[in-house]
Amino acid sequence: MRSLVDGDPRLVTWRHVREFAVPPSMIEAATARRLAGDWAGACVAARVDPELNPRAIGRRHGREQAAEIRADLHHLAPDLLRWHLPRVATGRLRPGLTVSLARYTPRLHLVARTAPDWADADQRITLALWDGGLGGVHPHPRPNRRFRLDLHRHLWDARHAAELRERAGAETWPVDPDGFAVHRWRAEADLLRHAEGRAEEPVFVRVSSREYRPLRTEGVRDRESLVLPDAATRVPPDLELLRAGLIEPGQLHPLVADALAPGHPSVTRGPSAAVPRVVDCRGEQHRIGLVDGVLSPLDHDPGELRREEILVAFGGTPLPCLQMIDRALRRPESLADIRARLDHGDLPGALAAVEHLLGPDAVLRDGPLRDELARTEQRHLTYGLYRAGLTGHCPPKNVPLPRRRPKVTK
């Protein structure tokens, strides 16, 4: 398998996703609410918006069906769902997608949806029941056949999370340069045939956008046959990251770590303690650090700083220490990390990182970070209009689209 040293961009991206997309604070909050029996609270913690009313389900679908749906909701781990939902090459959630989580009848599914790219804010997910209708504002309301998790409950249902080890083929996984789970294809194809009631139907595997590989050649007619879901096509990225030594078990979602690396101690991730930064200031090594919650020069007395302010007001060049503070306020050293948190919807984490870097009382100056926060506010507005059905299938007029950012790698 290619490793980080070999420059595999896919694994670099997945390591980045695992660092920022589902922060530990979200996992802890969602898990606490789920274990307390508050499935709706767990959804709130994981930025999942329920669009269903459990009390109305019984009236429409009957008591027995409603009881099954409620049981699934109570065991839904929305943070685990976010961990495993399909993503695009940049590491963000695949937009405009409807993913089946559970199929109760051919036309009644519990589904998770992502907003179209132009309406996304905070990488939020909606949870709903699909009953065969085509209404609503979502561009693709029907469950996607390629991206389906109803055959992979271990990727969202806490009751089945331990099955990941077997379903991933962790015990028998051979080296595969492209990350395909070839060793699991036939077993997964049997599960697919059984679920569809088509025991003799040929199964294809989508290996690229233009290539579908049949698992057997006899009886193959065309690509209208069954197609193996993406969740069964590749080795889970977490398993690849572990085998490549690019991630520690404690950096995984706890339910994933328990399945793929049982017995390994957990690792608590948190911000490192703030330390003074060293600046070469006119031939001397000076420090800047937090003083009363504000990034300040530590080796200049107040009188000297006041004289410098007067000189700067008349067009003079600021002290290197003051220049460094100005750059930090405009272009924080960890702006790439802050942008990554914002990209994945972790606004609280981004603000905490800013506070950790600049101090809780710092005032941001004009620059890319302020622009980034302003764009985040704009995305919230557009997402609210979209969910309210006030935009149809297109962005509202005179509302700028969220700026696309290049993929961030570390």
C-alpha positions as CSV (number, residue, x, y, z in Angstrom):
1,M,0.0,0.0,0.0
2,R,1.2,3.5,-0.7
3,S,2.0,5.6,2.4
4,L,2.2,9.2,3.3
5,V,5.9,9.1,2.5
6,D,5.0,7.9,-1.0
7,G,2.7,10.8,-1.4
8,D,-0.7,9.1,-1.6
9,P,-3.1,12.1,-1.7
10,R,-6.1,10.0,-0.8
11,L,-4.7,8.9,2.5
12,V,-3.4,12.4,3.2
13,T,-6.9,13.7,2.7
14,W,-8.4,11.1,4.9
15,R,-6.0,11.8,7.7
16,H,-7.0,15.5,7.5
17,V,-10.7,14.5,7.5
18,R,-10.2,12.4,10.6
19,E,-8.5,15.3,12.4
20,F,-11.2,17.9,11.7
21,A,-14.5,16.6,10.3
22,V,-15.9,15.0,13.5
23,P,-14.2,16.7,16.5
24,P,-13.9,14.9,19.9
25,S,-16.2,17.5,21.5
26,M,-19.0,16.5,19.1
27,I,-18.5,12.8,19.7
28,E,-18.5,13.3,23.5
29,A,-21.7,15.4,23.5
30,A,-23.6,13.2,21.0
31,T,-22.6,10.0,22.8
32,A,-23.7,11.4,26.2
33,R,-27.1,12.4,24.8
34,R,-27.5,9.0,23.0
35,L,-26.7,7.0,26.1
36,A,-29.2,9.2,28.1
37,G,-31.9,8.1,25.6
38,D,-32.1,11.5,24.0
39,W,-31.8,10.7,20.3
40,A,-32.9,14.2,19.2
41,G,-30.3,15.8,21.5
42,A,-27.6,13.5,20.1
43,C,-28.6,14.8,16.6
44,V,-28.3,18.4,17.7
45,A,-24.8,17.7,19.1
46,A,-23.8,16.1,15.8
47,R,-25.3,18.9,13.6
48,V,-28.0,16.6,12.3
49,D,-31.4,18.2,11.7
50,P,-34.4,15.8,12.2
51,E,-37.2,16.4,9.7
52,L,-39.6,13.7,11.0
53,N,-42.2,13.6,13.8
54,P,-42.0,10.2,15.6
55,R,-45.5,10.8,17.1
56,A,-47.0,11.1,13.6
57,I,-45.3,8.0,12.3
58,G,-47.7,5.6,14.0
59,R,-50.8,7.4,12.5
60,R,-49.4,7.1,9.0
61,H,-47.5,3.8,9.0
62,G,-49.0,1.8,11.9
63,R,-47.8,1.0,15.4
64,E,-45.5,-1.9,14.5
65,Q,-43.7,0.1,11.9
66,A,-43.5,3.1,14.2
67,A,-41.9,1.0,17.0
68,E,-39.2,-0.2,14.6
69,I,-38.4,3.3,13.4
70,R,-38.3,4.7,17.0
71,A,-35.9,1.9,18.0
72,D,-33.6,2.8,15.1
73,L,-33.7,6.4,16.1
74,H,-32.8,5.6,19.7
75,H,-29.8,3.6,18.6
76,L,-28.7,6.0,15.9
77,A,-25.2,7.4,16.6
78,P,-25.3,10.6,14.5
79,D,-21.7,11.3,15.1
80,L,-20.8,7.9,13.8
81,L,-23.0,8.5,10.8
82,R,-21.2,11.8,10.1
83,W,-17.9,9.8,10.4
84,H,-18.9,7.4,7.7
85,L,-21.0,9.4,5.3
86,P,-19.7,9.5,1.7
87,R,-17.2,12.4,1.0
88,V,-15.8,14.0,-2.1
89,A,-12.1,14.2,-3.0
90,T,-11.6,17.4,-0.8
91,G,-12.8,15.5,2.3
92,R,-16.1,17.4,2.6
93,L,-19.5,15.5,2.7
94,R,-20.8,14.6,-0.7
95,P,-23.4,17.3,-1.4
96,G,-27.0,16.8,-2.6
97,L,-27.1,13.2,-1.5
98,T,-29.9,11.0,-0.1
99,V,-28.6,8.0,1.8
100,S,-30.8,5.1,2.9
101,L,-30.0,4.1,6.5
102,A,-32.8,1.6,7.0
103,R,-35.4,0.1,4.6
104,Y,-38.7,-0.9,6.2
105,T,-40.6,-1.5,3.0
106,P,-39.6,-0.9,-0.6
107,R,-41.1,2.6,-0.4
108,L,-40.4,3.5,3.2
109,H,-36.8,4.3,4.2
110,L,-35.0,6.2,7.0
111,V,-32.7,8.5,5.1
112,A,-29.9,11.0,5.8
113,R,-29.5,13.9,3.4
114,T,-26.8,16.5,2.6
115,A,-27.7,19.9,1.2
116,P,-26.6,20.9,-2.3
117,D,-23.2,22.6,-2.3
118,W,-24.6,26.1,-2.8
119,A,-26.9,25.8,0.3
120,D,-24.5,24.0,2.6
121,A,-23.7,25.5,6.1
122,D,-21.7,23.8,8.8
123,Q,-21.8,20.6,6.8
124,R,-25.2,19.9,8.3
125,I,-27.1,16.7,7.7
126,T,-30.9,16.2,7.7
127,L,-32.7,13.0,8.9
128,A,-36.0,12.1,7.3
129,L,-38.4,9.4,6.2
130,W,-38.7,8.8,2.5
131,D,-42.1,7.2,1.5
132,G,-41.7,7.2,-2.3
133,G,-42.6,10.8,-2.8
134,L,-40.7,13.2,-5.1
135,G,-41.6,16.5,-3.3
136,G,-39.5,18.8,-1.2
137,V,-36.7,21.1,-2.1
138,H,-33.9,18.5,-2.1
139,P,-32.5,18.0,-5.6
140,H,-32.2,14.2,-5.2
141,P,-34.9,13.1,-2.7
142,R,-34.8,9.4,-3.7
143,P,-32.4,7.1,-1.9
144,N,-29.2,6.7,-3.9
145,R,-28.5,3.1,-5.0
146,R,-24.7,3.6,-5.1
147,F,-24.5,5.3,-1.7
148,R,-26.6,3.3,0.7
149,L,-26.0,2.3,4.3
150,D,-29.1,0.1,4.9
151,L,-26.9,-2.9,4.3
152,H,-24.2,-1.4,6.5
153,R,-25.8,-0.6,9.8
154,H,-22.5,-0.8,11.6
155,L,-21.7,2.5,10.0
156,W,-24.4,4.4,11.9
157,D,-26.2,2.1,14.4
158,A,-24.5,1.7,17.8
159,R,-25.9,-1.8,18.2
160,H,-24.0,-3.0,15.2
161,A,-20.8,-0.9,15.4
162,A,-18.7,-3.9,16.5
163,E,-19.4,-5.6,13.2
164,L,-17.1,-3.2,11.4
165,R,-14.1,-5.4,12.0
166,E,-15.7,-8.4,10.2
167,R,-17.3,-6.4,7.5
168,A,-14.1,-4.5,6.8
169,G,-12.2,-7.9,6.5
170,A,-9.6,-6.6,9.0
171,E,-8.4,-10.1,9.8
172,T,-7.8,-11.2,6.2
173,W,-7.2,-8.0,4.4
174,P,-4.4,-8.5,1.9
175,V,-2.3,-5.7,0.5
176,D,-4.2,-3.8,-2.3
177,P,-2.5,-0.8,-4.0
178,D,-5.8,0.9,-4.8
179,G,-7.6,0.3,-1.5
180,F,-10.3,-2.0,-3.0
181,A,-11.9,-4.6,-0.7
182,V,-11.6,-7.4,-3.3
183,H,-11.4,-10.0,-0.5
184,R,-14.9,-9.0,0.7
185,W,-16.7,-8.5,-2.6
186,R,-18.3,-12.0,-2.9
187,A,-19.5,-12.0,0.7
188,E,-20.9,-8.5,0.3
189,A,-22.5,-9.5,-3.0
190,D,-24.3,-12.3,-1.3
191,L,-25.7,-9.9,1.3
192,L,-26.9,-7.6,-1.4
193,R,-28.6,-10.4,-3.3
194,H,-30.3,-11.7,-0.2
195,A,-31.6,-8.2,0.7
196,E,-33.0,-7.7,-2.8
197,G,-34.4,-11.2,-3.0
198,R,-32.5,-11.8,-6.3
199,A,-30.3,-14.8,-5.4
200,E,-29.1,-15.5,-8.9
201,E,-28.7,-12.0,-10.1
202,P,-25.2,-10.9,-11.4
203,V,-23.5,-8.2,-9.3
204,F,-21.2,-5.5,-10.6
205,V,-18.5,-3.6,-8.8
206,R,-18.0,0.1,-9.7
207,V,-14.2,0.5,-9.8
208,S,-14.2,3.9,-11.6
209,S,-16.6,6.3,-13.1
210,R,-16.4,4.4,-16.4
211,E,-15.7,0.8,-15.4
212,Y,-18.0,-1.7,-13.8
213,R,-16.5,-5.1,-13.1
214,P,-18.7,-8.2,-13.0
215,L,-18.1,-10.6,-10.1
216,R,-18.9,-13.5,-12.4
217,T,-19.3,-13.6,-16.1
218,E,-22.0,-16.2,-16.6
219,G,-25.4,-14.8,-17.0
220,V,-24.3,-11.2,-17.1
221,R,-26.6,-9.1,-19.2
222,D,-26.1,-5.4,-18.6
223,R,-25.3,-2.9,-15.9
224,E,-29.0,-2.8,-14.9
225,S,-28.1,-5.7,-12.7
226,L,-27.2,-5.2,-9.0
227,V,-24.3,-2.9,-8.2
228,L,-22.3,-3.3,-5.0
229,P,-22.7,-0.2,-2.8
230,D,-19.6,2.0,-2.4
231,A,-19.5,1.1,1.3
232,A,-18.6,-2.5,0.4
233,T,-16.3,-1.7,-2.6
234,R,-13.3,-0.2,-0.8
235,V,-11.4,-1.0,2.4
236,P,-12.5,1.5,5.1
237,P,-10.1,4.4,5.1
238,D,-9.6,4.0,8.9
239,L,-8.2,0.6,8.4
240,E,-5.8,1.9,5.7
241,L,-4.7,4.7,7.9
242,L,-4.0,2.3,10.8
243,R,-2.1,-0.1,8.7
244,A,0.0,2.7,7.1
245,G,0.8,4.1,10.6
246,L,-0.7,7.5,9.8
247,I,-3.2,7.5,12.7
248,E,-3.4,6.2,16.2
249,P,-6.4,4.2,17.4
250,G,-7.2,7.0,19.9
251,Q,-7.6,9.4,17.1
252,L,-10.5,7.4,15.6
253,H,-14.1,7.5,16.7
254,P,-14.3,5.4,19.8
255,L,-16.8,2.9,18.3
256,V,-14.5,2.5,15.2
257,A,-11.4,2.1,17.4
258,D,-13.1,-0.5,19.5
259,A,-13.9,-2.5,16.4
260,L,-10.6,-2.1,14.5
261,A,-8.1,-1.9,17.3
262,P,-9.7,-3.4,20.4
263,G,-7.8,-3.0,23.7
264,H,-5.9,0.1,22.6
265,P,-6.0,3.0,25.1
266,S,-7.9,6.1,24.2
267,V,-6.1,9.4,23.6
268,T,-7.5,12.7,24.6
269,R,-7.0,15.4,22.0
270,G,-6.9,19.0,23.1
271,P,-5.2,22.3,22.4
272,S,-1.6,22.6,23.6
273,A,-0.7,25.1,26.2
274,A,0.0,28.6,24.8
275,V,3.7,29.4,24.8
276,P,5.5,32.7,23.9
277,R,6.6,33.2,20.4
278,V,10.2,34.4,19.7
279,V,10.8,37.4,17.4
280,D,14.1,38.7,16.1
281,C,13.6,42.4,17.1
282,R,16.4,44.7,16.1
283,G,19.1,42.3,16.8
284,E,17.6,40.8,20.0
285,Q,15.4,37.8,20.7
286,H,12.1,39.1,22.1
287,R,8.9,37.3,23.1
288,I,5.3,37.9,22.4
289,G,2.6,36.1,24.3
290,L,-0.8,36.5,26.0
291,V,-1.2,39.2,28.6
292,D,-4.6,39.6,30.2
293,G,-6.1,37.7,27.3
294,V,-4.4,39.7,24.5
295,L,-1.4,38.9,22.3
296,S,1.3,41.4,23.5
297,P,5.0,42.1,23.3
298,L,6.7,40.9,26.5
299,D,10.1,42.6,26.3
300,H,9.1,46.2,25.7
301,D,8.0,48.6,28.5
302,P,4.8,50.6,28.1
303,G,6.7,53.9,27.6
304,E,8.6,52.5,24.6
305,L,5.4,51.1,23.1
306,R,3.7,54.5,23.4
307,R,6.6,56.2,21.6
308,E,6.4,53.5,18.9
309,E,2.7,54.2,18.4
310,I,3.4,57.9,17.8
311,L,6.2,57.1,15.3
312,V,3.9,54.7,13.4
313,A,1.2,57.4,13.3
314,F,3.6,59.6,11.5
315,G,4.5,56.9,9.0
316,G,7.4,55.2,10.8
317,T,8.1,51.4,10.7
318,P,6.7,49.5,13.7
319,L,8.9,47.4,15.9
320,P,9.3,43.8,14.6
321,C,7.4,42.6,17.7
322,L,4.4,44.8,16.8
323,Q,4.6,43.7,13.2
324,M,4.4,40.1,14.3
325,I,1.3,40.8,16.4
326,D,-0.3,42.6,13.5
327,R,0.4,39.7,11.1
328,A,-1.0,37.3,13.7
329,L,-4.2,39.3,14.0
330,R,-4.7,39.5,10.3
331,R,-3.2,36.1,9.2
332,P,-3.1,33.8,12.2
333,E,-0.3,31.1,12.0
334,S,-2.9,28.3,12.2
335,L,-5.3,29.9,9.6
336,A,-5.1,26.6,7.6
337,D,-6.3,24.7,10.6
338,I,-9.0,27.3,11.3
339,R,-10.2,27.1,7.7
340,A,-10.2,23.3,7.9
341,R,-12.5,23.5,11.0
342,L,-14.8,26.0,9.2
343,D,-14.8,23.8,6.0
344,H,-16.1,20.9,8.1
345,G,-18.6,23.0,10.0
346,D,-16.8,23.2,13.3
347,L,-17.4,26.9,14.0
348,P,-17.0,26.5,17.8
349,G,-13.7,24.7,17.3
350,A,-12.5,27.4,14.8
351,L,-13.3,30.2,17.3
352,A,-11.6,28.2,20.1
353,A,-8.5,27.9,18.0
354,V,-8.5,31.6,17.3
355,E,-8.9,32.3,21.0
356,H,-6.1,29.9,21.8
357,L,-3.8,31.6,19.3
358,L,-4.7,35.3,19.9
359,G,-6.3,35.4,23.3
360,P,-9.9,35.7,24.3
361,D,-9.9,39.5,24.3
362,A,-8.2,40.0,20.9
363,V,-10.0,42.0,18.2
364,L,-9.6,40.6,14.7
365,R,-8.4,43.1,12.1
366,D,-9.3,43.2,8.5
367,G,-7.9,40.1,6.8
368,P,-8.6,36.6,5.6
369,L,-9.9,35.3,8.9
370,R,-12.5,38.0,9.3
371,D,-13.5,37.3,5.6
372,E,-13.8,33.6,6.4
373,L,-16.1,34.2,9.4
374,A,-18.2,36.6,7.3
375,R,-18.6,33.9,4.6
376,T,-19.7,31.4,7.3
377,E,-22.5,33.8,8.3
378,Q,-23.6,34.1,4.7
379,R,-23.7,30.3,4.3
380,H,-26.0,30.1,7.4
381,L,-28.4,32.5,5.8
382,T,-28.6,30.6,2.6
383,Y,-29.0,27.3,4.3
384,G,-31.9,28.7,6.4
385,L,-33.6,29.9,3.2
386,Y,-33.1,26.5,1.6
387,R,-34.5,24.5,4.5
388,A,-37.5,26.8,4.7
389,G,-38.2,26.1,1.0
390,L,-37.7,29.7,0.0
391,T,-35.1,29.1,-2.6
392,G,-36.5,26.2,-4.6
393,H,-33.7,24.3,-6.3
394,C,-31.5,27.3,-7.0
395,P,-29.5,29.9,-4.9
396,P,-31.5,33.0,-4.0
397,K,-30.8,36.0,-6.2
398,N,-28.3,38.6,-5.0
399,V,-26.8,36.1,-2.5
400,P,-23.2,35.3,-3.2
401,L,-22.3,31.6,-3.3
402,P,-19.9,30.2,-0.7
403,R,-16.4,30.5,-2.0
404,R,-14.8,27.2,-2.9
405,R,-11.5,26.6,-1.2
406,P,-8.7,24.4,-2.4
407,K,-8.1,21.1,-0.6
408,V,-6.0,21.5,2.5
409,T,-3.3,18.9,3.2
410,K,-0.9,18.6,6.1
